[in-house]
Amino acid sequence: KFPMGGGGWFYVPKVWTPYGGWWATPAAWKRNTAIAHVGVFCVCAAIFSISSDRERRPIAPYKHIPSQMWCTHAKEDDPSLK
């Protein structure tokens, strides 16, 4: 008869890892995750802003394109939006 639960010792090789080991549970993981999410959001917002400022359409599209709602130069490039 063998007891359930997998035994008392599990082999873990002696390897250094920058993220804290094999079963890392940092004390401030929620704060670190929130900081990472805010950072990703800020980078995405900056890319979106730069992209919407630089978007130009030298040939007017034959149907509506959703990015024309936030594009800075949409009314200049497409006469049907005026």
MDTraj code that builds the backbone (N, CA, C; nanometers):
import mdtraj as md
import numpy as np

residues = "LYS PHE PRO MET GLY GLY GLY GLY TRP PHE TYR VAL PRO LYS VAL TRP THR PRO TYR GLY GLY TRP TRP ALA THR PRO ALA ALA TRP LYS ARG ASN THR ALA ILE ALA HIS VAL GLY VAL PHE CYS VAL CYS ALA ALA ILE PHE SER ILE SER SER ASP ARG GLU ARG ARG PRO ILE ALA PRO TYR LYS HIS ILE PRO SER GLN MET TRP CYS THR HIS ALA LYS GLU ASP ASP PRO SER LEU LYS".split()
xyz = np.array([
    [0.0852, -0.1184, 0.0000],
    [0.0000, 0.0000, 0.0000],
    [0.0893, 0.1240, 0.0000],
    [0.0622, 0.2112, -0.0929],
    [0.1395, 0.3341, -0.1061],
    [0.0523, 0.4540, -0.0694],
    [0.1047, 0.5464, 0.0094],
    [0.0247, 0.6652, 0.0433],
    [0.0119, 0.7581, -0.0774],
    [-0.0978, 0.8281, -0.0854],
    [-0.1205, 0.9234, -0.1944],
    [-0.0436, 1.0521, -0.1662],
    [-0.0107, 1.1269, -0.2695],
    [0.0493, 1.2581, -0.2502],
    [0.1835, 1.2765, -0.3163],
    [0.2415, 1.1762, -0.3757],
    [0.3620, 1.1947, -0.4548],
    [0.4920, 1.1888, -0.3786],
    [0.4933, 1.1634, -0.2510],
    [0.6184, 1.1512, -0.1784],
    [0.6620, 1.2822, -0.1166],
    [0.7762, 1.2808, -0.0529],
    [0.8203, 1.3978, 0.0208],
    [0.9280, 1.4799, -0.0464],
    [0.9937, 1.4283, -0.1513],
    [1.1041, 1.5020, -0.2119],
    [1.0927, 1.4948, -0.3618],
    [1.1110, 1.6103, -0.4265],
    [1.1057, 1.6172, -0.5725],
    [1.2385, 1.6694, -0.6221],
    [1.2954, 1.6070, -0.7213],
    [1.4262, 1.6468, -0.7728],
    [1.4181, 1.7826, -0.8414],
    [1.5005, 1.8764, -0.7954],
    [1.5101, 2.0086, -0.8561],
    [1.6570, 2.0333, -0.8863],
    [1.6940, 2.0487, -1.0127],
    [1.8349, 2.0737, -1.0441],
    [1.8804, 2.2096, -0.9925],
    [2.0094, 2.2206, -0.9679],
    [2.0672, 2.3449, -0.9164],
    [2.0906, 2.4409, -1.0332],
    [1.9882, 2.5163, -1.0689],
    [1.9950, 2.6096, -1.1805],
    [1.9513, 2.7463, -1.1302],
    [2.0332, 2.8493, -1.1590],
    [1.9959, 2.9854, -1.1229],
    [1.9100, 3.0425, -1.2340],
    [1.7997, 3.1052, -1.1982],
    [1.7130, 3.1681, -1.2971],
    [1.6853, 3.3112, -1.2549],
    [1.6789, 3.4050, -1.3498],
    [1.6577, 3.5445, -1.3143],
    [1.5176, 3.5738, -1.2620],
    [1.4213, 3.4879, -1.2859],
    [1.2844, 3.5151, -1.2439],
    [1.2489, 3.4495, -1.1113],
    [1.3432, 3.3894, -1.0410],
    [1.3167, 3.3483, -0.9048],
    [1.3151, 3.2005, -0.8763],
    [1.3467, 3.1163, -0.9706],
    [1.3546, 2.9744, -0.9409],
    [1.2459, 2.8940, -1.0079],
    [1.2346, 2.7701, -0.9634],
    [1.1418, 2.6788, -1.0287],
    [0.9970, 2.7074, -0.9937],
    [0.9668, 2.7302, -0.8691],
    [0.8300, 2.7595, -0.8272],
    [0.8296, 2.8942, -0.7561],
    [0.8547, 2.9967, -0.8331],
    [0.8663, 3.1304, -0.7744],
    [0.7283, 3.1877, -0.7448],
    [0.7138, 3.2464, -0.6277],
    [0.5938, 3.3187, -0.5904],
    [0.6395, 3.4482, -0.5244],
    [0.6705, 3.5514, -0.6058],
    [0.7178, 3.6753, -0.5461],
    [0.6093, 3.7401, -0.4597],
    [0.6545, 3.8107, -0.3584],
    [0.5602, 3.8717, -0.2645],
    [0.4726, 3.9777, -0.3311],
    [0.5261, 4.0504, -0.4257],
    [0.4524, 4.1615, -0.4868],
    [0.4129, 4.1293, -0.6315],
    [0.3669, 4.0063, -0.6579],
    [0.3366, 3.9709, -0.7959],
    [0.2190, 4.0490, -0.8524],
    [0.1222, 4.0852, -0.7703],
    [0.0074, 4.1619, -0.8198],
    [0.0513, 4.3030, -0.8593],
    [0.1348, 4.3645, -0.7766],
    [0.1845, 4.4985, -0.8082],
    [0.2721, 4.4941, -0.9334],
    [0.3598, 4.3951, -0.9427],
    [0.4463, 4.3840, -1.0598],
    [0.3654, 4.3618, -1.1869],
    [0.2614, 4.2811, -1.1784],
    [0.1759, 4.2577, -1.2946],
    [0.1020, 4.3845, -1.3339],
    [0.0535, 4.4602, -1.2369],
    [-0.0162, 4.5855, -1.2665],
    [0.0787, 4.6864, -1.3315],
    [0.2011, 4.6946, -1.2822],
    [0.2998, 4.7864, -1.3411],
    [0.3292, 4.7459, -1.4852],
    [0.3425, 4.6161, -1.5113],
    [0.3676, 4.5688, -1.6476],
    [0.2501, 4.6016, -1.7394],
    [0.1266, 4.5851, -1.6902],
    [0.0089, 4.6173, -1.7715],
    [0.0020, 4.7666, -1.8032],
    [0.0315, 4.8498, -1.7062],
    [0.0312, 4.9951, -1.7293],
    [0.1383, 5.0320, -1.8317],
    [0.2560, 4.9704, -1.8209],
    [0.3623, 4.9980, -1.9172],
    [0.3244, 4.9587, -2.0585],
    [0.2658, 4.8402, -2.0746],
    [0.2225, 4.7952, -2.2070],
    [0.1137, 4.8870, -2.2617],
    [0.0190, 4.9281, -2.1763],
    [-0.0873, 5.0186, -2.2200],
    [-0.0297, 5.1522, -2.2675],
    [0.0671, 5.2069, -2.1939],
    [0.1269, 5.3359, -2.2321],
    [0.1993, 5.3262, -2.3659],
    [0.2716, 5.2172, -2.3879],
    [0.3417, 5.1989, -2.5156],
    [0.2408, 5.1852, -2.6294],
    [0.1346, 5.1078, -2.6076],
    [0.0318, 5.0918, -2.7120],
    [-0.0390, 5.2240, -2.7408],
    [-0.0671, 5.3033, -2.6380],
    [-0.1321, 5.4324, -2.6590],
    [-0.0422, 5.5269, -2.7374],
    [0.0876, 5.5263, -2.7093],
    [0.1804, 5.6119, -2.7831],
    [0.1888, 5.5694, -2.9298],
    [0.1948, 5.4400, -2.9553],
    [0.1994, 5.3901, -3.0937],
    [0.0707, 5.4263, -3.1667],
    [-0.0446, 5.4116, -3.1011],
    [-0.1726, 5.4469, -3.1628],
    [-0.1774, 5.5958, -3.1966],
    [-0.1313, 5.6801, -3.1059],
    [-0.1344, 5.8239, -3.1288],
    [-0.0452, 5.8640, -3.2463],
    [0.0740, 5.8107, -3.2497],
    [0.1665, 5.8420, -3.3601],
    [0.1101, 5.7906, -3.4916],
    [0.0528, 5.6698, -3.4901],
    [-0.0029, 5.6119, -3.6112],
    [-0.1211, 5.6938, -3.6637],
    [-0.2097, 5.7384, -3.5745],
    [-0.3256, 5.8155, -3.6212],
    [-0.2848, 5.9541, -3.6713],
    [-0.1764, 6.0100, -3.6200],
    [-0.1283, 6.1385, -3.6700],
    [-0.0638, 6.1269, -3.8077],
    [-0.0007, 6.0148, -3.8346],
    [0.0741, 5.9990, -3.9598],
    [-0.0037, 5.9287, -4.0702],
    [-0.1221, 5.8784, -4.0427],
    [-0.1971, 5.8041, -4.1432],
    [-0.2483, 5.8983, -4.2520],
    [-0.2151, 5.8678, -4.3753],
    [-0.2602, 5.9459, -4.4918],
    [-0.3097, 5.8498, -4.5984],
    [-0.4083, 5.8938, -4.6750],
    [-0.4614, 5.8141, -4.7857],
    [-0.4601, 5.9002, -4.9117],
    [-0.3575, 5.8836, -4.9962],
    [-0.3508, 5.9651, -5.1174],
    [-0.4648, 5.9362, -5.2157],
    [-0.5181, 5.8147, -5.2113],
    [-0.6333, 5.7784, -5.2938],
    [-0.7489, 5.7509, -5.1980],
    [-0.8591, 5.8207, -5.2188],
    [-0.9738, 5.8047, -5.1297],
    [-1.0292, 5.6629, -5.1404],
    [-1.0624, 5.5995, -5.0277],
    [-1.1173, 5.4633, -5.0334],
    [-1.2585, 5.4634, -5.0910],
    [-1.2974, 5.3535, -5.1550],
    [-1.4302, 5.3461, -5.2151],
    [-1.5378, 5.3119, -5.1130],
    [-1.4998, 5.2658, -4.9945],
    [-1.5967, 5.2437, -4.8873],
    [-1.5359, 5.2916, -4.7560],
    [-1.6194, 5.3035, -4.6542],
    [-1.5749, 5.3557, -4.5257],
    [-1.4743, 5.2619, -4.4594],
    [-1.3682, 5.3194, -4.4016],
    [-1.2667, 5.2449, -4.3279],
    [-1.2755, 5.2905, -4.1829],
    [-1.2821, 5.1976, -4.0865],
    [-1.3010, 5.2367, -3.9461],
    [-1.1950, 5.3331, -3.8927],
    [-1.0723, 5.3246, -3.9408],
    [-0.9686, 5.4134, -3.8885],
    [-0.9894, 5.5585, -3.9298],
    [-1.0825, 5.5844, -4.0219],
    [-1.1116, 5.7228, -4.0603],
    [-1.1810, 5.7987, -3.9474],
    [-1.2366, 5.7285, -3.8496],
    [-1.3034, 5.7958, -3.7381],
    [-1.2031, 5.8692, -3.6499],
    [-1.0805, 5.8160, -3.6358],
    [-0.9819, 5.8802, -3.5475],
    [-0.8605, 5.9344, -3.6216],
    [-0.8560, 5.9174, -3.7514],
    [-0.7425, 5.9674, -3.8303],
    [-0.7468, 6.1202, -3.8368],
    [-0.6319, 6.1846, -3.8193],
    [-0.6244, 6.3302, -3.8169],
    [-0.6529, 6.3908, -3.9540],
    [-0.6030, 6.3266, -4.0598],
    [-0.6130, 6.3843, -4.1938],
    [-0.7237, 6.3210, -4.2784],
    [-0.8197, 6.2543, -4.2183],
    [-0.9216, 6.1832, -4.2959],
    [-1.0076, 6.2788, -4.3770],
    [-1.0455, 6.3927, -4.3200],
    [-1.1306, 6.4866, -4.3944],
    [-1.0552, 6.5539, -4.5080],
    [-0.9255, 6.5701, -4.4951],
    [-0.8458, 6.6269, -4.6044],
    [-0.8286, 6.5263, -4.7174],
    [-0.8106, 6.3984, -4.6835],
    [-0.7802, 6.2956, -4.7830],
    [-0.9042, 6.2412, -4.8533],
    [-1.0186, 6.2416, -4.7875],
    [-1.1395, 6.1859, -4.8453],
    [-1.2462, 6.2951, -4.8535],
    [-1.2769, 6.3445, -4.9710],
    [-1.3744, 6.4536, -4.9834],
    [-1.5177, 6.4132, -4.9443],
    [-1.5489, 6.2852, -4.9425],
    [-1.6854, 6.2446, -4.9092],
    [-1.7133, 6.2568, -4.7580],
    [-1.6129, 6.2802, -4.6756],
    [-1.6332, 6.2932, -4.5321],
    [-1.6680, 6.4376, -4.4901],
    [-1.6573, 6.5335, -4.5786],
    [-1.6825, 6.6727, -4.5419],
    [-1.8264, 6.7061, -4.5278],
])
top = md.Topology()
chain = top.add_chain()
for i, resn in enumerate(residues, 1):
    res = top.add_residue(resn, chain, resSeq=i)
    for name in ("N", "CA", "C"):
        top.add_atom(name, md.element.get_by_symbol(name[0]), res)
traj = md.Trajectory(xyz[None], top)
